[in-house]
């Protein structure tokens, strides 16, 4: 009798209430089932375990979604996808030194972090940018030294 009433109640619900989509928790990556109506309304999906924490989950400083943060050592943290995208765009713009994306922070991103974060093509491009910067710096030093010596040929 008890199960019959539950089944009758479920059958009387609109179809949209019984359709679910599988998503991943933004913090721990566990599978989460959301009903179709709420799946699109909420960008940040949290599992029950992550919702129970007494403190709110960390928020990415770029996309502002709850995330499993990558800590940079300057007290700023970002989700891995946002940090990877930001670093890749900076490399494509020709930068050779990458720093924390937080406005006003100049903390340089550590090489071990970049090795694990960047795709191989972006890491090669970063190395090319660094080599070009070193060549330009060396050339300017040598030109400055030649100008400082009036007796140089």
Secondary structure, DSSP 8 states (H G I E B T S, - for coil): -HHHHHHHHHHHS-HHHH-EEEEE-TTT--EEEEEHHHHTT-SS---HHHHTSSS---B-TTT-SB--EEE-SSS-EEEHHHHHHHHHHHHHTT-SS-B-SSTT---B--HHHHHHHS-HHHHHHHHHHHHHHHHHHHHHHHHHHHHH-TT--
